[in-house]
Every structure is written in C-alpha cells, then in structure tokens.
Amino acid sequence: MDAIQFGRWMANRRRQCGFRSQRALVEGATRYSMLSEITLSEDFLARLEAGTLAHPFRGHVRERVLALAWLLCQTPQDVKAYLRAAELSKLTMHENEQVRLLQEHLAEAAEQKKPFLDRRSPGDGAPEHWQRPVVLPPRPRYLIGRDAALQELLDSLMTMGMGLYGLTGMPGVGKSALAFEAMHRLSTGERTFPDGVAIFTCTERKGTDGLLSLLQELLIVFGVASFSEQNPTNAALSPVHVLNRVRLVLAKKRALLVLDDVDLAFPLRLFREAVLGDEQQVGRIILTTSRSIPSAAMMTQHLHLASLRPDDALQVFQVLLGRPFESQEVSYAQRICATLGFLPLALEMAATAVALEAIPLALLATHLEEHPLDPTLTDRDELRSWLAREVRALDPVTQQQYALLATLGVPSFGLESAAAIYPTMVEAQQNWQEARGEAEQGLPPSPGRESATENLASSTRHLASTAAIMGTLVRHSLLEPDFSSPQERTATLRPRYRFHPLFHAYAAHLLKDVPPEEVDTARHNAYDYALGYLRRYGHNCHYIKQEYDFLSACFKQALSTSDAVQTLHLVDGLAAFCRFNNRSEGIHLIQRGVEASNHLHDHPRRAMLLDHLGWLYCQQGNFPSARRVWTEALEMAESEKPRSLIFWMPLHGLAYLAHMHQEEEQAEGLTRIYLEHCQDTDEPVATVEAYAYVAFYQRLQGKRDAAYVQMLAGQQLYVQSRPMPTDATEPHILDLLMRAEMARIQGNYVQAQAYTALEAALAEEKEYPYILADLLFDQAYFAWQQGQYGDAHQLASHALYTAEQIGSPHLSRRNRQLLTYIDSRRSEARK
C-alpha cells in the first residue's frame, strides 16, 4: 500500500470511527493524556490523507501515524490491521511498548463491556441489536466568554474517572448552555463514554415521585422497556425494585448522564447511589446543573459559574441584537449590561425589548437603571418570576432575612453588618425551625418561646448563626462570596458577601412585604452598627475603605430622613477619611455635615468640618474655595473667641496656600499665629507640628539658624509629651517628619533621605496618598538643591504618579516643573 492508497484508507477509517472531519480527529486527540506530547494538526492529517507525505513513514511522521492508532482502533485486531496498512514494521522498543499499552487498554475496555452484553436479552426488555444511546439537547447558538469554563469542564469529565460533577450558578447564568456544548463535544468520543451520552430534564422533579419517573426514563433510554409495559398488572413498583433494576442495567457501563435543572428537593443522593453504586467503575459520570449547590460530600468536582465579564456580555448583547452597535450606542449598551449584572438570560430579554419592541438603547438604559425589574421591559414579568421562584424555595423567616439585607443599601457587605441588622431574627429562625419540627411530629408548641431582645451583633454565637444563614443563601445562589483579593478566599475572620444586581433589586422589592417595624428596626440597627464601626476603625483607612460604600449608604439614608443628628455623626466619622484619601464625593458629604451642624447650632463641629472641607478643596486644586471656607471658619473664631483649637486650625491651611504660591514669609507668619493658639490651648501634639512647619517655612527662606531653634523646641516638647502609636514598635509619622526636616536644616542629605523613606512607607501603609505626594516632593526638591539629581528625579516621578492617582492638579504641576529643572541641571552637568 503506497502513500496515496494509505491516505484513502485512513480517511475511510476516520469516518467509520465517527470523526466526521479532520478537526474532530484532532480534538479527539486532546482527550488522551498519552497523546499530549504528540503534535497533531489538521494540516498534518490533510497531507496524510492526500498521500503527500514520504512513504514508508519515518521520524516524527512515523511517530504521529502510530499515535493515531489510539483514535482509530477499537480492538486488538484493529491494531494489527492498522500496523499492516501503515507498513509500520520493525518496531523500536519504545514503539513496541506503545502498542502493548494500546492493546491492553482495548482488551480491558472489551472486558468491561462483555458482562453487561452477556446479561442482556429480549426478555429483559433490551433489543437484540443494542445501539449506543446518544440523547442530546439542542446545541447552543453561541457560547461567548465561556472558553475557560468549557475547557475546565471537558478536562474534568474526561479525566475524573467517575462521580458527580456539580455545575451551579444563579438562574440565567448559562449553566445549561455550557453543559449542552460539553455534551455535543463529547458525544462523538466513544473512547471516553462508549456506552452513551444522555440528558434528562429535572425541572419540577421532586421527592420520590420525581426520582422514580427519572429512573424509568433512564431505563428506557438505555434499552429497557418501561415497567408499565413489562408489568401491566402491577402499576405500583417499589422504589427499591426500581433502584436495583437501574444498578443492574448500568453495571459496567461507561456513560455520561446529564441532569439539567436539578431542584434542591430532588433526592440526588439516592440517584447518585443508584447510578454510581458502590463499585468504583471508571467512566460513569453524572453531570448536574442546578441553582443550589449540592452537598460537598456528594460531589467529586464542582464548578460555580459566575456572570460574564463586561466585554463578553457586551459581545453577547450585540450578537443577540443581530447588528453591530452604532458608536453612540456603545455606552448605553454597557450601562444595560452592568445594570443586568452581565447575566446572559437577562441580556436576551433586553435584546428582545430593543429588537422586537423597538425601544431605543438610550431609553432602555435609563429606564433599567431606575427599574431593573420592570415587567414591561422584561418579557411579561419573566425575569421577576424566576427570581421569585428562587426566593420562595426558602422558609418564610429566611425570606424575610433575605429581604432585610436590602436595608444595608449596598450590594456588597460583611458578615458583621448582616448580623447587626437583625439581632432578633436568628432567634426567630430557630423558633420557626422548632415549631416546624413540632408540627411535623404532631406535638403542641413549646411554652415560653420568645425572641431575644438584646443586640448580639458582636457575639460569636450570633455571628456563627448569621454565617449559617448567609451560607444557606449562598447555597441557593442568592448571594455570592465576595473576594476582593485571592488571599481573602482563605480568610475566615471577616467574610463578605455580594448580591447580584438583579437579586439586590428583588430583595429591595420584597421589603414591601416585611412588617414596617421590622424594616425600621433593621435600618436603625444598621445606623448603630455604622457608628460603632466608625468609633472602632475611624483612623484606619483600610477598614473604612472596606466598608465605605455601606457607611456612605447609611449617610444617604440619614439625609433622606432629614435626621440632622444621624447625618452629623456619620459625617464626623467619614470626614477625615475623605480628606486624607482625597475622595471627590467627600465635598458633598462634608457640606451636608456643615448644614447639619448649622441646624443643630454645633459650632465646634462646624469649625472642624469647614477645616476638612478647605483641605479637600485645596487637594483638588480649588484654592479660591479653600480660602473662602477657611476664612469663613476664622471669622467665626474671631467673633466667638473660643478656647478650642478646632476654631484656629484653618490658619494652618491658609499658610499652606501661601506656601503653594511660594509666599513663604506669609506662610511663616500665619503658622506662628497658629503656634500661639496651640500653646494657649495646651495642645502639645499640635504645638509640635506647628513648630515643625514654622521651621520648614523658615528653611525655605534660607533662615537655617532660626529654623534650627524652632525645630529644637519642637523636638524637646515632643520628647516630653510623645504620643504613643497603637503599636509601641511602630514609628510615629510626626516623629519621622521632624527628624527628616531637622536633617534638611542641618544639610544632612543621607539622614533626610533615610527618614523620608520611612515616612513614605508609613504614609503608604496608612493610606494617606496626599501626605505621601507632598512629603516626596519636599525631599525631591531638597535632593535637587543638594545636587542629587538621580534621587531627585526618582522622588519627583513617584510624587507625580501619586498626585495623578488622586487627582491633585497643583501637586502634579509642581512635580512636572521640578522634573524639568532636574533635567535642565543634568544637561548642564553633562556639558
């Protein structure tokens, strides 16, 4: 047989083995680990079947031709025929080993099939000529953004051997589509599942009746007549009889059984035991798709499918519309995708509204943002209906707990905040479960059962109970664990959860069915928890940032109820964080706090908030507004002559504005006045800081001796009244600032650089980006003055990057100007 004859033989053999194309054969090779090192391509197969490869085969061609025997041979006799046709004689030791492994594999596969085939007979309801069952669902029209998940699923199904693979996710996320595509790709692979691939719908199958109907359907698919046909006089067969019959029929079979849309009430454990049995039979796999997550003990492997990525969702939306977006439509389409949580089924409904009902994308985007569950735009309330079906699977108390989570006002929240909103609900949950148990047993209710009345949000027991409730909601795919970093996947102390946007909207919709007093209590508890959180972590930017959305939602709730006291308390706790992190929304927040303080005639708080507001304006480059706010605060101080230093703190800000305009003498004068008020009010820490800034402005004017005297006085006072940091081993940022400035006054560049590095590291750790950018510029300017151009350039570049990250235009401008000076000096030095 020459090369052309073998090519024709090869093409016929490929088709006989079920590989309709050369691509299908290449894909089939990926299912065998022993072929992973062999490079098979469509181009190679095309040349092989065309007879253009040199014959007899040698080298890499011979190696690949021999490897194809794993795909094209079904019995040991087929192997011998294949070797003769390919004229693969005089095998090497390695080739002989490959042939031996293949023949053993085929012989073992034949033995595994034989017992079942021998047991079959027409009397058992099986046909005389049994055919491999392949029951497939419709193939998905598209599967965008699921390549990685599909490959993971295929790899697992082909290598896991046996067991139950759970594919879970919220309704409409695409579980069935992923499973269907996997089935179609595996249906031609008789090597992996030689005894069949079949799908069974489990929608509305619950309890024993659902299990029996499914098992009878399974028996029919695998060639056994229904029980009603075999036993016309015995309509009611025992579940044990059916289970035993399934075990007998599936014995030694290697098949893939797909159960689509498994309900939590379906007895999956019994089905698993019937299908898989106790024998560790390799090759029999159950793939389930379900909204609820089965018990981990039942699953061999598990994949929880999340929503699409934004770009993939946009592509899906475009495919569903059947046309490309116009340039002005892209932003509207992105808003629609985000509002619907990038959920494929919801995107289908939105595409229907656009394509069939001719609703413009701009109108749909705006309307969905306000009413994401509006039935007029979502196919006759279908969206709300399947959301409702998931929630109705919960017991009544858990349904109420789920709805109350919407009172937090944010889609992402921590376990402690969830525990805080319903401290009495856990007791109610336990009471409901006990009452249900008593009713099932026919017992009268226990006397004296009542809800707990004290707030248990911080207790371990209450947190554990709340975590159990959150776990139930996660298992039903009503919540998702929220991991902002890979490290948090293993964290157990501060778990977080996230609503899908549509479930968040539906939970808010359910609040109307909750007693108003329960809703009011939950909101009040949320406010109390927010205040407690601010008291605990008010100076820790990391923790405030973690719960900022929740705290901001509490602030908005207080505004909506016109509660000035609540508003002021929350602004009190958030103002410093907004200032140090240059939060753009901080201006609005602090302005509302100023209004609340005016309403309550709370002048000290008004002065403090005006100072924070001035710094926010300043950091954002709005110097006129900063000056106006600080001047307003000082006018209040001048009229009331208060003893509190809070009223005089704007002097420090006005000095900084003068410094920004390079008016160092004016900055020094204002800071001296501020220093006098610090001394009058006996505020040692503020006094030390004021000494340091007087020295700083004096050094910039060239008054090094006067600056040294001021700094020395500040250092002596600091030693006498040193503020202790939270951690006794942690350096204080004020201490480092003073040491760095003293080194600059003394002209000690090395020490100034070392202390600045420590100060910068601490500012980064504390998440004070504006302070970081400011101190880096000061040291960069000093390095430039000292001729340390390399260090100066590096520091100024770091300061510029930080300033741009926080949107501070004046700091960005100063650093760009300094970088220009540095480059100019470098150029002069080279000349």
N, C-alpha and C positions, 0 to 999 in steps of 0.2 A: 504494500500500500504506500503510494507516494504522498507528498505533502498535500496535493490538491484533493486526492481521494480521502485522506485522513481528515482534511478540513470539512468535507461534506459529511463524513461520518460523525464528526464532532458536533456539527450544527444539528443533525438529526437527534443525536443523543441528548443534547442540551434541551431540546424541545420536549423529548419524551420524559425527561425528569422534571418538567413543569416550569422551566426557566424560559419564558416567552421571548426574552431579549438578552443580549449580551450584558446590558446593565443589570438585569435581575440576577444574572450569574455572579457578577462582581459583588453585588450587595449580599448575595448568599454567602460569599466567602468571608464576610466580616463576622459571621456568626460562629466561626470555628477559630478557637484560640490558637490551634496549631498552624493556621494559615496566616497569622498576624504578621509574620516576618517575610511572607511571600508577596511580592508586588504583582497584583493582578489588575489590569485595567481594560477598559472597553477597547482601546486601541490594540492591545496585545491580542485579545480574543478575535477582533476583526481580522487581523493579519493571520492568525492561526487558522481561522475558518476559511479564509480566502486562499490559503495554501502558499503564502508568500514567504514563510519562514523556512530557513535551510533545514533539509531533512536528510539523514536522521538528526534528531534534536540533540543539541549539546549545551553544556554550560547552564546559564540561567534559564534559557528556554526550556531545556530538559527538566530543570527543577520545577518550573511553573506548570508544565504539562503533567508531571507526576502529581503535583499538588491538586490538580483539578479532579483527580480520581475521588477525592473526598466528597465532591459535589455530584459526580456523575455515576457513581457506583452504589448499588443498593444491596448487593450480596457479595460474598467472597468470590463467586463465579464471575460476577461482573468485573471484579478487579483483574482477574486473569485475562478476560476478553479485552479489557481496556489496554493492558500492557502489550498484548499482541498487536492490537490495532495501532498503537502509538510506536510500535517497534522499540519498546524500552526493555532491552535485554542487557545481560551482563551488568546487573545492578551492583552498585557500590555497597559497602557495609552500611552507610547511612541510609541509602535508598531501600535496602532490604529491611531495615528497622522501621522505616516509614510504612512500607507495605504490610509488615507484620502488625503494626498498630492499627492500621485501617481494617485489616481482615478481622482482627479481634473485636474491634468496635462494631463491625457489621454483624458478626456472629452473635455477639451479646444482644444487639438490637433484635435480631431474629428470634432469639430465645425468649426475650421479654414479650414478644407478640404471641408466641405459639400457644401458651396455656389458655389465653382468652379465646383464640381462634378455635382451639380444640373444644372448648366448652360450648361454643355457640351451636345452636341447632334451630331448625324451624319451629320446633315445639316451644322454644324459649321466646318466640316472637321475633327472632332476628332473620333477616333474609339470607338465602343460601349464598349469594354473592355480596358480601358486605363491602361497602364503599366508605372511604374516609369522609366523615361529615365535616363540611365547611359551611357554617351558618354565619354570614357576615352582615353587618349593618351597612347602610349607605356610607360611602366614603366621604369625608368632609370636603367641601369645595375649596377650602383654604385652611391653612394652619400656620398663621403668621406669628412669629415671636416665640414659638414653642420648640425650636430645633433642639435646644439643650435638654429640655424636659423629655422630648420624644426619644432622644438618644439614650438618656438615662433609663427610661422605661424599657426600651428594647434590650439594652445591655443586661438589665436585671432579669427580664423574662427569659433571656437565652442562657443565663448563667446561674440563676438562683437554684436550679435543680427541682425543687418542689416547694409548695407552701402557698400562702395567701399574700398577695400584693395589694395593699390598700392605696387607692388613688382618691384623694379627698380634696375638698375646697368648697367655697361658698357657691350658692346657686348661680348658674350662668357664667362661671369662670372658664369653662371649656374642658371639663373632665371627660365627658363622653366623647367629644371630638378627638381628644388625644388618644383615648383608648381605642376608638374606632380606627384611627390611622395606624396604630400599632398592630391591630388585628389584620388589617389588609396587608401590611408588610410581612407579617408572619404567616399568612395563610398559605403562601406558596412554599414555605420552608418545611417540607415534610421531614427533614432531618431533625428539626427541633421539636415539632409536635406531630409525629407521624400518624397519630390516631385521631386527629381532628382539632378544629378550632371552632368554637360556637359561642354565641352571645345569647343571653337571656335577660329580658327586662324584669326588674324587680319593683317597678312602680306600683304602689298600693298593695304589694305583697307583705303581709304582716302575720305574725304569730304562726301557729301550727298549720293553719289552712294555707297560708302563703307558702310555707315550706313544702307541703305535700304537692301543691299544684306545680311548683317549680321542679321538684324531683321527678314528677311524672313527665313533664315536658322534656326534661333532660334524658330520660329513658327512651322517649320516642325519637329524639334526635340521634341517639346512639343505637338505633335499630331495634328497639324493643317495643312491641305493641302496647298500647295503653291498657291499664288494668281493667277498665270497663269492657274492653273487647275480649280480654283473656278470661275475665270472670264476670259474665253478665249477670249472675245471680248474687254476686257479692259486691255491692256498691261501696260499702264502707270497709276499707282495709286499714289495719292498724299502722300508725307511723313507724313502728319498729319493723314491720314487714317491708315497707317501702324503703326505709334506710338500708336494711340488709340487702334488698334487691339492687340498690344503687351501688353498694360496695362490691357486689358480685359482678355487675356489668362493667364497672370501671376498673376492676382488678387488672393490674399490669399495663393499663393504658397510659400513654404519654400524650396528654391533650391540654389545651388551654381553654378554660371556661371563664367567660367574662360575664359578670353580674352587674348590670347597669342600673344606677339609681337605687342603691340598697338603702332601705329605711332603717332607722335605729331600732324599730320594733320587729324587724325581721330576725329570726333566730339563726344568725350567721354562724354561731359556734357549732350548732348541730349540722348545718350544711357542710361546714368545713370538715367535721369529723366523718361525715358520710362519704365525702368525695376523696379526701386525702387518706383517711383511715389511720391505723397505727403503723402500717408498713412504710418505710422510708423509700417510697417509689420515686425515683428520679424522673422528672419530665412531666409531672401532673401539677398544673398551676391554676389557682383561682385568682383572677384579677377583678377587683370590685371598684366601682365608682360610687361615691356616697358623699353627702354633705357633712355627715357626722363621722367622727374619727373612731374606728373600731378599737377594741381593747388591744393594747400593745402586745399582750400575750398571744393573741390570735394571729398577728401579722408577722410574716417573715421579713417583709420590707414595706416601706411606706413613703409615699411622695405626696406632699401637700402642695397643691397648685395655687399660686398667687395670681393676682391680676396681671395684665400685660404691662410691659414697660411703656412709657409715654409715646415713644416713637413708633413702637409696634402697634399700639392702639390707634394712633393716627393713620397708619397704613391700613389697618383693618377697616376703619371707618371709610376711608377712601375707596377700598375695594367694594364695600357694601353699597356705596353710593353709585358705583359704576362709572365714575368720571373723576378726573383729577381736580383738585381744588384750585380755584382762582387765587391769585396772590393775596387778595384782601380777605379771603375766606379762611386762610390757614389759622390765624389767631382765634377765630371763632370756633373752628373745629377742635383746636387744642383745649379751649375752655370747656367745650362739651365733653370731651374725653375725660378731663380732670374731674368735672362735676359728677360724672357717672362712674368715677373710680376705675377707669380703664377696663371695665368689665365687658367682655365680648357680647353677651346677650343683651345688655343694656344698650350697647352701641348699635346692635341690629335694630332695636326699637327706635332709636334716634334716627338711624338712616331711613327707616320706613317713614317717619314723620317728615323728613326732608324730601325723599324721593316721591312718595305717593301722595302726601298731603300738601306738597309744595310749600312747606314752611321754610322761610329763609334761615340760613345758618345763624345770622346775627340775632334774629328774634329768638330762635331756639336756645342759643347760648345764654342770653339774658334771662329768658323765662326759666330754664332749668336751674340756673344758679339760685333763683328765688324759690322755685317749686320743683325740686328734683323728682318728686313722686306724683306730679300732676297727671291724672289718668287721661286727660285729653291729648297728651303727647306721648303716651306710652302704651299704645295698643290696648285700649279698653281696660285699663287698670291691671294689665297682666303683671307688670313689674311689682306693684304693691301686693298683688295676690301671692306671688311666690315668696316674697319677703314675709308676708303674714303666715304662710304655711310653716316656715322655719320657726318662727317665734311661738306659734301655737303648739309646737312639739314640747315646749317647756311646761312645767307645772305652773299654776297661777301665781304663786309667790315669786318664783324666779322670773316670770314675765314682768312682774311689777318692778323687781330689782333691775332688770334689764332696761326698762323704760327710764328709771330714775338715774341711770348713768348719763342720760342726756342732760341732766341738770348741771353736770360739770362744765358743759358748754364747749368742750373740745373733743376732737376725735381720738387723741392720744392722752393717756392718763396713767398714773401709777397706782399700785395696789393700795397704798395708804389713803389716797384721795377717794378711791372707791369705797374703802372701809368707812371713811368718815361720813359719807352722805347718808348712809342708812344704818346707824349703830343698832337700831332695834329690829332691823329686818332679818338678821341672821337668826335671832330667837324665833321670829315668826316662821322662818323657813323650817326650823327644827320642829316647831309646834305643828305645822302643816303636815310634815312627814309622819310625825307620831299619830296625828289624827287620822291620816290616810291608812296607816297600819292598823289602827284600832277598828276603823270601818271595815277593812278587808277581813278582819278576824271576827267581826260581829260584836266587838266589845264596846261598852259605853265610854264616852270621853273621860279622860283623867281629870279630877277636880283640881282647881287652883292653878291651871296653866295660864300664864300671862307673859307679856313681852317684857324684856329688860328695859330699864328706863335710864340707866347711866351711859355716858359716852364711853365706849370701849375701843375707840379707833386705834389707840396706841397699844392695846394689849395683844400679846402673842396669840391668845386663843381667838380673838376676834379677827386678827389678820389671817390666821390659818383658815377660819371659816369663810372669810371673804375670798381668799385664794381658791378655795374649793368651788365657790360659786363662779368665779372667773374661769376656772378650769372647765366647768360644765358649759359655759358659753363658748369657750374656745373649741371644745369638742364638737359643738353643734355648728361650728364655723360662723358664729355670730360675732366673735371677736378674733383678733389675731394677736399673738405675742408681738410686741414692738421692740425690736432690737436696733438701736441706732449705731451699734458697732459690733463686730464679730465677737469681741470679748464678752459682751453682755449676754451672749447666748448661754454661757455657763454660769452667769451670775444668778444668785438665788435670793439675795437680800432685798433688792429693790426692783421687783419685776414690773414691767409696764405692758400695757395693752393698747390696741388700736381698733377703732371702728372702721369698717369700710364706709366711704361717704354715704352710700345709699342706706346702709343699716343705721348709720348715725341719724340720717333724716327720718328713718322709720321709727327709731326709738323716741325721737322728739315728737313724732306724730302720736305715739302711744301714750304720751304723758296726759293727753286729754281724758284718758280712761282711768287714770290714777286719782285717788281722792285728793282734792286740793291741799288738805292739811299735810298729806304725805309729801307732796311736791314742795310746799313751803318749808317743811322741816328739812328736807334734803338740801334745799338751797341755803338755808341758814347754816346747816352743818358744813356745807362747802365753804361758806364765808369764814366760819370759825376755824376750819382747818387751814384756810389760806393765811389768816392772821397768825396762827400758830407756826406755820411753816416759815413765814417771814421773820418771826421772832427767833426761830431756831437758826435759819440759814441766811439772814438778811445781809451778812457781809461775805457770803461765799458765792461768788459769781457762778461757779459751776452748777450748784444746786438751784440757784434762782433761774439760770438759763434752762435747766432741765424742765422746770415747771412753769416757765414764763407764760406760755400760752394759757394754761389753766388760771394762773394768777391774773392775767390780763382779762380773761373771760369773767372772773369774779368782779373785777373793776367795772367792766361794761354792764354787768348785771346791777351793780350798785348805782351806776349812772342812770340806768333805765328806770329804777325805782325812786330816783331823786333823793337817795339817802346820803346826806352830806357827811354824816359821821362815818359810815362804812367807806365811802369814797375816799375820805381823808386818811383813814387808817391804812387803806391799801396803797394809796399814793405814797404815804410815808415810807412804806417798806420797799417800794419799787423805784423811788426817785434816784437813790444813789446808784443802783444798778444801771438804770437808763443813762445816767451821767457818765459813769466810768466806761460803759460799753458803747456810748455814742449812739443809742437807739433812736432812730428817726421818729418813731411813734412816741418817744418819751416827752416831746414837747407838748403834744396833745394831752398826754396823761398828767403832766405836771400843771398845765394850765387849768385843767379841771380841778386839780387839788387846790390851786390858788383860789379858784372860785368857791370851793367848799370851805376853805379857811376864812374867806371873807364873810360867807354866810354865817359861820359859827363864831365870828369875831375872835379867831385864834391867831393873834398877831405873831407869836414866835414861829408857829408852823408856816405862816405865810412868808415870813422873812427867810426861813430855811429853804422853802420851795422856790422862792424867787432867786435865791443864790444858785440852786441846782439848775433852774431854767436858764439863767445867764450863762452858766458853763456849757449847757447844751447848745445854745445859740453860738457861743464862741467856738466850740469844737467844730461846728458845721460852717464856720467862716462868716456867720452873720453878726459881724461886730456891732453895727448900729443897734440891733435888737438887744444884744447882750448889754451894751452900755445903758440903754433905756431901762432895762429890767433892774440892773444893779443900782442905777441912780434912784429908781423908784423905791427900792428897798432901803437905801441910805436916807432918803427923805423921811421915811417912816421912822428910822432910828433917830434922826435929828429931832423930830417932833416929840418923840416919847422918851428920849434919853434913857434907854433901858440899860440894865446891868448885864444882860445876857450877851455873850459874844456872837450869838447867831445873827444879831442885827448888824454887826460890823464886818461880817465875812465878805460881803461884796467889795470891800476895799482891796482885798487880795485879788479878786477878779479884775477890777479896774487897773490895778498895777500890771497884771499880765497883759491886758490890752495895750497898755503903753509900751511894754516890752515888745509886743508883736510889731509895733510901729517904730521900734528901735529908739524909743524915748526912755532911755534907761534912768536918767535923773528923775523924771516924773514917777517912774515905776518905783524907784527907791523911796521917794517921798511918801507915796501912798502906802507902801509897805511899812514904813516907820510909824505912820499913824495907826495902822493895823496892829503893829507890835505893841504900841502903848495901850490899846484896848485889851490886847491879850494879857498884858501884865496887870491891868486894872481888874480884870475879871478872874485873875488867878487860874488861867488855863495853861498848865505847863507844856503840854504837847503842842498846842497851837503856838505858844510862845517860842518854843524851839524851832518850829517850822518857819515862823516869821523871822527869827534871827538868820536862818539859813538863806532865806530869799533876799533879805537886806544885803547879806554878804555876796550873794550871787549877782545882784544888780550892781553893787559897788565894783566887783571884779571886772564886769563887762565895761565899766567906765575907766578901768585902769587903777582904781583905788585899792591896791592889794593890801597895804598895811591896815587900812580901815576895815576891809573885808575880813582880814585875819582876826581882828579884835572881836568883830561881831560873831564870827564862827566859833571862836574860842568860848565866848559867853554862852552860845547855844549848846556847845558840847558839854560844858560844865553843868548847865541846867538839866541836860538830858541824862547825865550820869546820876544826878540827884533824884530825878523822877522818871526813871526809864520805864516806858510802857512795856509790859511783858506780852510777847506774842502768844498765840494759842498754844504753840509747841515751843517749849523752852529752848530747844536746839535750833529753832528757826530764826534767821536774821530778820530784823525789823526794817522795812523799806525806808523809814525816816533815818535810821542809823546809817544805812548804806548811802543815802542821798548826802548826808552831812560829811561822811568820810570821803566820798568822791569829790565834793565841792572843796573840802579842805586841801585835798591833793592838788586840785587845779590852782587854788590860791598859792600854794607853795611851789607850783611849777613841776610837781612830781607826776610826769606823764604815766609812768608804769603803774603806779598805785591808782591813779584816776581811772586808767583803763580796766584794771582788775576789779575795782569796786563797781564800776559801771556795768561790767559783765554780770556781776552778782545781782545788781539792782534790776537789770533787764530780765534775767532769768526769773526773779521773784515776781516782776510785773507780768510776765507771760504766764507764770503759774497761777497768779491771782486773777488772770484775765482782765487786765487793765490796759487795753490797747492804746488809748490816748496817752496815758502816762508813759508807756513804752516808747511811742514815737517821739515824744517830747524829750525824754532823757537821752535817747540815742542821738538826736540832733545836737543836743548840748555837748555831748562828748565828741561827736564828729566835728563840730566847729572848733573845739579845743584842740583836737588832733590836727586839724588844718593849720591852726595858729602855731602849733609846735613843729610843723613840717613833716608830720607823719601822714603823708598823702595816701598811702595804701590803706592804712586803718581808717582814715577819714572817709575814703571812698566807700569802703565796705560798710561802715556805720551809717553813712548817709543813704546808701542804697537800701539798707534794711529799714531805716526810718521812713523812706519814701514808700516802700512796699506796704508797711503797716499803715501809714497815713491814707494811702489809696484804698486799702481794705476797709477802713472805717469811714471813708468819705469825708476826709478833713482837707479842704482845698488849700487853706493857708499853710498847713504843715507840708503838704505836697509841694507847694510853690517854694517855700524856704529851702527844702532839701534839693529841689532841682537847681535852684540858684547856687547852693553850696557845691553841688556836683560840678557845675560849670566853673566855679572858682578853682576847685581842686584840679580839674582837667587843664585849666589855664596854667596853674603853677607847675604841674607836671611837664607841660610842654616847654615852659621856660627853663626848667631844670635840665631837660634833655639838651637844650641849646647850649 
